[in-house]
Amino acid sequence: MTEDKHRLLDQLRQVIRIKHYSLRTEESYINWIKRFIFFHNKKPPVEMGENK
């Protein structure tokens, strides 16, 4: 992975901080996204799409 490419949660944190959201909001968003990722067994978004 190159330095240009940041992990998803790092990107989310950066955007939340740019928008000046509270720390509690950031923590809440991060936790919801982590739960969503683990619920779907860490599948890449490409594999989570509609079956064709």
Beta strands, then each sheet from edge to edge (+ up, - down):
end
